[in-house]
């Protein structure tokens, strides 16, 4: 079912941007994978479904979501409220380059159709997408995660890295700044204007 062209190789020259929160619910360091899940708001968490329906710690099933641009990272991270709060939860921007190629199943190509799904996997019900993520996680242990279209940023590329890709993350990010940094004020404002998000 899977063809060679169904796997996207993200080269080490590529920069990935993620927003992580240093406080509040599910705080993390910039290269830390979230092992608690699955979260109702997350699309490609591969965590086993807990019997009581509540997210639980699942070591080995951690996730890290990122985009190929600041705008995509913001669109995805703040989609619930469409307000980029640069202070609440102490959000940080991390931009990093992988130390080896990342091999990601391409959900923006024809694989979903051939597998019995569709492009709705990136924009439809999240619980259905998570069910697919669990199947992909088990069926393809050689992939580091998935490459998909951001439903919040005009279909721009986004990635969900799984914990098995931890050895591809560098020791230090290329950029690591709090979203409240003056250096990010203009690019964040520009991205919010393009997205129609507010920022505070």
N, C-alpha and C positions, 0 to 999 in steps of 0.2 A: 504493500500500500504506500509506503514512504519511498520517495525518489530522492536522489542526491540533491536535486534543486530545491527540495522542500526544507533544506537546512540553510539558514543564513549564517555566514561566518562574520562576526563583528571583529574587525582587525584591531590590534593594539594601538593603531594610530587614531582610532575613533574615540571621541569624548562622549561620555554618558553623564547626564545631570540628574541628580535626585534631591528631593527635599526630605530631610529627616528632622524629627523633633527631639529636642534634648530634655524635655519635661512633658508632663501631662500623661495622657493615655498612650501606652506602647512607646515610651521613649527609647531612643537608640543612638548608637554612635554611627558615624557616616558609613562604615563598612559592615555594620551589623545586620544580620538577617533576622527578620521577625519570625520566631518559631511558634508564637501563639496564633492559633487560627483554627478553622477558616473564619475570616471576618465577613460579615454580611455586605460590607461596602467594598470588598476586594473582589477582583474578577478572576484571577488565575492562581489563587491559593491552592496548593495541592494537598493541604493537610487532610488527614482522615476526618470524616464527619463524626463528631462526638455523639455518643448515645443520647445525651441530654440536650443536644443542640447548642450548647455553650462553647465558645472558643476555648481551646485548651492548648497547653504547651505540647509541641510535637517535634522534638529534636530530630534533625535530619530533613525536615520539611520546610525549613525557613525560606522566606521570600524577601526580595529587594526589588522594588519597582523604580524604573528610571526612564528618562526620555533622551532624545538626541539633541534637545535644546532646552533652554531655560523656560521658554513658553510652554512647551509640552509638560515639563515637570510641574510647573505651576498649575496648569490646566487640570492635570490629573490629581495632584495633591489637595487642591482646594475645590474640587468639583461639587462637593456636597452643599456648600454655602455660596460658592462663586464669589467669595470675599477672601482676598489674600491678606490674612492677619499676620503681619510681620513680627508680632510680639507674642501672642498667645501660644503656649506650648514650646516657646523658644525654637522656632523653625530655622534650620540652617540649609544652605545650598552647598552641595558637594559635587564637584565635577572631577571625574577620574577617567583614566584610560586603563583598559584591562592589560594585564601583563602577558596574556596569551590570547589567541583567537577564542571568542565565545561562540559556541555552536548552538543556535536557537532554532526551534521549529518555527517555520514561517507560516503564521496564521493569516497573513495578508495575501497569500498566494492561493493556489488551487487545492492545497492539501485539505482544508476543512470540507470542501465540497466532495472530494473523493472519499473522505472519511465518514460522510453522512451528516455533516454539519453545514454551516454556511458562514458568510461574513458577519452574520448576527452574533457570532461567538464573541466579537469585539464590541458589540453595542446592545445586545439583547439582555435577557435576564441573567444576572450574575451567578445565581445558583446553578444554572445550566452550564455556564462557562466554567465554573469551578469543578463540576462533574467531569467535563472534558479535560480539565487540567489534571485531575487525579489519574485519569486514564492515560494521558500523555506521559505523565511523570513515571508511571509504572511501565508502560510499553516501550519507552525510549530512554533508558538509563544513560545513554551516551549524549543526550542533549542537556545544555546548561539552563534551559528555560525556554521562553517563547518570545517571538517577535510579533507584534500586533499593531493594528491601527488605533491610534487614540481617538475615541469617540468624542472627546472634548476639545481636540485641537485639529479639526479638519482632516482627520485620518493620518496625521503625522506619525512617524514611527515611534513606538514605545516598546519597552522590554520589561519582562518579569524574569528576573534571575532567581534560580533556585539555589539552595544552600550548597549543592554539589559544585557550584561554580566559585566557591569561596577562594580557591587557590588561584583564581584569575584576577583577584582584586589587589591593587598595589598596597604597599604599606602606608603610603600617604597619598591623599588626593591632590590633584593638580590645583584645584581651587577649593577652599573651605571657608565660607563666610556666613555669619548670621544674616537672615533676610533683612534684618533691621539695619544692616551696614549701609552707610552713606554711599559706598561704592556700587551698591545694587539698586539704589533708589530709582535711577533713570531706566535701566533695563527692566525692572519689575513694573514700573509705571507704564512703559511702552507695551509690554506683554499684556498687562491687564486691559489697556485700552483696546488692543487688537481682539482680545477675547470677550470684552464686555464685562469683565470682572471688576469689582471694586477692590481697593486696597486700603488698609489702615495701618 
